[in-house]
Amino acid sequence: MGSTLIEKIVARNIGADQVKPGQIVTVNVDRVMIHDIFIPFVADKFEEMGFTSLWDPDKVVLIYDHLIPTSAVEDVRHFKIGDAFAEKYGLKNVHRSDGICHQLMTEAGYAKPGNIVFGTDSHTTTYGCVGCFSSGIGYTEMASILGTGQLWIRVPETIKVVVNGTLPDNVTAKDVILRLIGDLRSDGATYKVLELSGSAVDAMSVASRMTISNMAIEAGAKACLFRPDEKTCEYSRVNMEDVDWLYPDEDADYCRVMEYRAEDLVPVLACPSQVDNIKPVTEVEGTELDQVFIGSCTNGRLEDLAVAAGILKGHTTACKLIVTPASRKIYMEAIKAGYMETLAKAGAIITQPGCGLCCGRAGGILTDGEKVLATNNRNFLGRMGTSKVGIYLGSPATAATSAITGKITVPKGIQGN
Amino acid sequence: MSESKVWKFHNDVDTDQIIGSQYLLLPNVEEMKQYTFESLDPGFAAKAQPGDIIVAAENFGCGSSREQAPSVLKALGIKAVIAKSFARIFYRNSINIGLPVIVCKDLYEHVEDGAIADLDLSAGTVSVDGQEFSCTKLPEYMQKILNAGGLIASLNKEV
């Protein structure tokens, strides 16, 4: 019996020929990510555990993104504690305003194909887009990794997801992952790994794959993996020879196989207030919106902004539109490409890269009875304001099209892509 | 055995419902705990008593990695969470901070909100109205961490 992607990564990490689901193993962590919300708690626990040095300062990344820029005086405390921790323990990889953690981890090359990475955030599954096993943990476990460099894990089962064919013109990776979450339900992949393949997946950019791996946690997944290809290697700045071992064996064992015909997929939305409450956009078309949000670590990349700009070019928004690029690099590329000018002309409020609105901290908070169509990853009760805000999650194409009408609207073909 | 009041919750209780994002910036769990389950039941924190238990259906604790979610429950003195199933990160976090999380497939349908239950942690059983339900046992490795009172206590023991 062969191995799945996750089994290959774990086996190589621990120096075993093969591992099997259910086995409990201790892995050597290649990199960890801590963000500004949890650094005070990690720092506390680290010292409470009696550690006096980091296992390897180079492998630790601290990213300020949830509270950038500060919107309340208490926020400053997190940066003070983070800076003091970095200074005391010789931590060099600190990003104070470069973008959202999940974008930066692969963009800056901290998480590479075949690595094992943990972060203090559930959307750490994102780095699977380049074939990295990455998953979210709490701050107590993070503190223990900082001291030891290791973590125990249970080798997870794998669900194989195959998408073959060509996606319709108005269907994006976001619609694919939402549909998948709707079919799996919010706990359908709990403790398991999603492994994506098929010709529609092969045709996707790394950015699109990132949208999928980012949201895998919404079905409970521990990780979401894509086999690295030439696009991955170019993005992650590695050679194909470095990743030639990283492929699923043909006789690998899967606990479930889900197959989709790309041509059958349609634009969909996650309706209030659960991510697995998936409906075709046509079913809720016409719903009045108070706000549209395009951006976040789910859909704030250059291709997303290109789609939005392509649709909004020459139009004026009929409701508030907030645009948040995922990183400073993307922000600058979007300026250079002219997307930001197009979006600003259409009426968009463009924010700095960060987590503000998605985590309900700042930059577009809503109140009782308001409705928002957003491209981020969660529509939980109270996520973007009060518990009586209706949050619909959809693709940048659906969001941009709906911003023009001020109502939920089915996108036509994507232009400018 | 000891008697515990049951607080019953539904499927897919997420971490934002347990403790909202806006409260994560408070300096400590003691200050956060008054907002536990605020969006579902604003009076919960004031009504819950130490020793009470939470009973829920599937996928309890889904959503974010915030360890504050099990921490506020523990800080309120919640004795255990008994659910049909748990989300992965919440489950791991609970064990690490020493909050018993117990999988029991049958209890949910047989218990009302506000009922009195007898939970025997060491035997892995819970009784309601004279009817006894067995719970799934934790893997040994995790039971050891839980018995020690959490990951920190367990690490200190090893040293």
HADDOCK unambig.tbl for C-alpha pairs under 7 A between the chains (distance, minus, plus):
assign (segid A and resid 49 and name CA) (segid B and resid 152 and name CA) 6.07 0.50 0.50
assign (segid A and resid 120 and name CA) (segid B and resid 65 and name CA) 6.35 0.50 0.50
assign (segid A and resid 121 and name CA) (segid B and resid 64 and name CA) 6.45 0.50 0.50
assign (segid A and resid 121 and name CA) (segid B and resid 65 and name CA) 5.11 0.50 0.50
assign (segid A and resid 122 and name CA) (segid B and resid 63 and name CA) 6.96 0.50 0.50
assign (segid A and resid 122 and name CA) (segid B and resid 64 and name CA) 4.94 0.50 0.50
assign (segid A and resid 122 and name CA) (segid B and resid 65 and name CA) 4.83 0.50 0.50
assign (segid A and resid 136 and name CA) (segid B and resid 65 and name CA) 6.12 0.50 0.50
assign (segid A and resid 136 and name CA) (segid B and resid 89 and name CA) 6.97 0.50 0.50
assign (segid A and resid 137 and name CA) (segid B and resid 65 and name CA) 5.83 0.50 0.50
assign (segid A and resid 137 and name CA) (segid B and resid 89 and name CA) 6.05 0.50 0.50
assign (segid A and resid 138 and name CA) (segid B and resid 65 and name CA) 5.56 0.50 0.50
assign (segid A and resid 138 and name CA) (segid B and resid 66 and name CA) 6.15 0.50 0.50
assign (segid A and resid 138 and name CA) (segid B and resid 67 and name CA) 5.18 0.50 0.50
assign (segid A and resid 138 and name CA) (segid B and resid 93 and name CA) 5.80 0.50 0.50
assign (segid A and resid 139 and name CA) (segid B and resid 67 and name CA) 6.49 0.50 0.50
assign (segid A and resid 140 and name CA) (segid B and resid 96 and name CA) 6.99 0.50 0.50
assign (segid A and resid 187 and name CA) (segid B and resid 59 and name CA) 5.93 0.50 0.50
assign (segid A and resid 190 and name CA) (segid B and resid 87 and name CA) 6.40 0.50 0.50
assign (segid A and resid 190 and name CA) (segid B and resid 88 and name CA) 6.31 0.50 0.50
assign (segid A and resid 191 and name CA) (segid B and resid 88 and name CA) 6.02 0.50 0.50
assign (segid A and resid 218 and name CA) (segid B and resid 63 and name CA) 6.88 0.50 0.50
assign (segid A and resid 220 and name CA) (segid B and resid 87 and name CA) 6.43 0.50 0.50
assign (segid A and resid 359 and name CA) (segid B and resid 21 and name CA) 6.74 0.50 0.50
assign (segid A and resid 360 and name CA) (segid B and resid 21 and name CA) 6.87 0.50 0.50
assign (segid A and resid 361 and name CA) (segid B and resid 22 and name CA) 6.55 0.50 0.50
assign (segid A and resid 380 and name CA) (segid B and resid 16 and name CA) 7.00 0.50 0.50
assign (segid A and resid 381 and name CA) (segid B and resid 17 and name CA) 6.96 0.50 0.50
assign (segid A and resid 387 and name CA) (segid B and resid 39 and name CA) 6.22 0.50 0.50
